[in-house]
């Protein structure tokens, strides 16, 4: 089973990111579940969402305490929350950042940064980094094909909003896949 924990703030699409990842995995014939965990339901409050993907039915229903992958949608959380808590030794981390960040000591090819907020502003017109980060995350991990993510985006969002989100996801995927950012 591959477990993902997504850290962000209310309004950044953390819950939607987990749902889209699970839909993409399910479309690829795998079992998946996604669920959120948050306290105060207000914009800007820390939010965590989880996604599990496996080739067998998933019976576990508790929060992900030992993730195989982390997506950090808001880099300011690095100073407020222990986002790396429980990360497995060979885990993957994708961080939303336009600036290079020191690798947290993961194996080569397991850490990347993506300017997801900037990509979202360019392609969607709003600073919501979730979908761009999904594109980068699947490039980093190979967890699900980018085509499955694109299909999940198109199923979730209407018309031009889908087009912008797909463009942001593909741009992030290309950046991570090319190794342009680390």
C-alpha positions in Angstrom: 0.0 0.0 0.0 1.2 3.5 -0.8 0.1 6.2 1.6 0.1 9.9 0.9 -0.3 12.8 3.3 -1.1 16.2 1.9 -0.5 19.3 4.0 -1.9 22.7 3.2 -4.2 25.4 4.3 -8.0 25.8 4.0 -8.8 27.1 0.6 -5.8 25.5 -1.2 -7.7 22.5 -2.4 -6.0 19.9 -0.1 -9.1 17.7 0.2 -9.7 18.0 -3.6 -6.1 16.9 -4.3 -6.5 13.7 -2.2 -9.8 13.0 -3.9 -8.4 13.5 -7.4 -5.4 11.3 -6.7 -7.7 8.5 -5.5 -10.0 8.9 -8.5 -7.0 8.7 -10.8 -5.7 5.6 -9.1 -9.2 3.9 -9.2 -9.5 4.7 -12.9 -6.2 2.8 -13.4 -7.7 -0.3 -11.8 -6.3 0.1 -8.3 -8.1 0.5 -5.0 -7.9 3.9 -3.4 -9.4 6.0 -0.6 -9.1 9.6 0.3 -10.3 11.5 3.3 -9.5 14.8 5.2 -8.6 15.8 8.7 -9.1 19.3 9.9 -10.1 21.2 13.0 -11.5 24.7 12.4 -13.0 24.9 9.0 -11.8 28.3 7.9 -9.7 29.6 5.1 -6.0 29.6 6.0 -6.2 27.1 8.8 -3.9 24.0 8.5 -5.5 21.1 6.8 -4.3 17.6 6.2 -5.8 15.1 3.7 -4.8 11.5 3.1 -4.9 9.1 0.2 -4.1 5.4 0.1 -3.5 3.4 -3.0 -3.1 -0.4 -3.3 -3.7 -3.3 -5.6 -5.9 -5.0 -2.9 -9.0 -3.7 -1.1 -8.1 -1.1 1.6 -9.6 -1.8 5.0 -7.6 0.6 7.0 -9.5 3.7 8.0 -7.2 5.8 10.2 -5.1 8.8 9.4 -1.8 8.2 7.6 0.9 8.5 10.3 3.7 6.9 8.3 3.4 8.2 4.7 5.3 7.0 1.7 4.7 10.3 0.1 4.2 13.9 1.2 2.8 16.8 -0.7 3.3 20.2 1.0 1.0 22.8 -0.6 2.1 25.6 1.7 5.8 26.0 2.5 5.0 28.2 5.6 3.8 25.0 7.2 7.4 23.7 7.4 7.8 26.2 10.3 4.5 25.4 12.0 3.8 21.7 11.7 6.1 18.7 11.6 5.2 17.7 8.1 7.9 15.1 7.9 6.7 13.2 10.9 6.6 9.5 10.2 7.9 9.8 6.6 9.3 6.4 5.6 13.0 6.3 4.8 12.5 5.9 1.1 9.6 8.3 1.0 8.8 11.0 -1.6 8.3 14.7 -0.9 7.0 17.3 -3.2 7.1 20.9 -2.0 5.3 23.9 -3.4 8.1 26.4 -3.8 9.4 28.7 -6.5 12.8 28.7 -4.8 15.3 25.8 -4.5 15.1 24.1 -1.1 17.7 21.9 0.6 16.9 18.2 0.1 15.7 16.8 3.5 18.0 13.8 3.1 15.9 11.5 0.9 17.2 9.1 -1.7 18.0 10.6 -5.1 14.9 11.3 -7.1 12.6 11.4 -4.0 12.4 15.1 -3.5 11.4 18.0 -5.7 10.0 21.5 -5.6 7.4 22.9 -8.0 6.2 26.5 -8.2 2.7 25.3 -8.1 1.1 28.5 -6.9 2.7 30.4 -9.8 1.6 27.7 -12.3 -2.0 27.9 -10.9 -2.0 31.6 -11.3 -0.8 31.4 -14.8 -3.1 28.6 -16.0 -6.1 28.9 -13.7 -6.0 32.5 -12.6 -6.2 31.6 -8.9 -3.5 30.7 -6.4 -4.7 27.2 -5.7 -1.7 24.9 -6.1 -3.4 21.5 -5.6 -3.8 20.3 -9.1 -0.3 21.4 -10.3 1.2 19.6 -7.3 -0.7 16.4 -8.3 1.0 16.6 -11.8 4.4 17.0 -10.2 3.7 14.3 -7.6 2.9 11.6 -10.2 6.0 12.6 -12.2 8.1 12.2 -9.0 6.6 8.9 -7.8 5.2 7.2 -10.9 2.3 6.3 -8.7 -0.4 6.8 -11.4 -0.1 7.9 -15.0 -0.5 11.6 -15.8 -3.3 10.6 -18.2 -5.4 9.3 -15.3 -4.8 12.5 -13.4 -5.9 14.5 -16.5 -9.1 12.4 -16.7 -9.8 12.9 -13.0 -9.4 16.7 -13.4 -11.7 16.8 -16.5 -14.3 14.7 -14.6 -14.2 17.1 -11.6 -14.1 20.5 -13.2 -16.2 22.1 -15.9 -14.9 23.4 -19.3 -12.3 26.2 -19.1 -11.5 25.5 -15.5 -10.6 21.9 -16.4 -8.5 23.1 -19.3 -6.5 25.5 -17.0 -6.1 22.9 -14.3 -4.9 20.3 -16.8 -2.4 22.8 -18.2 -1.1 23.5 -14.7 -0.8 19.7 -13.9 1.0 19.0 -17.1 3.4 21.9 -16.7 4.3 20.7 -13.2 4.6 17.1 -14.4 7.0 18.3 -17.1 9.1 20.3 -14.7 9.5 17.4 -12.3 10.0 14.8 -15.0 12.7 16.8 -16.7 14.5 17.3 -13.4 14.5 21.1 -13.9 13.6 21.7 -10.2 14.9 20.1 -7.0 
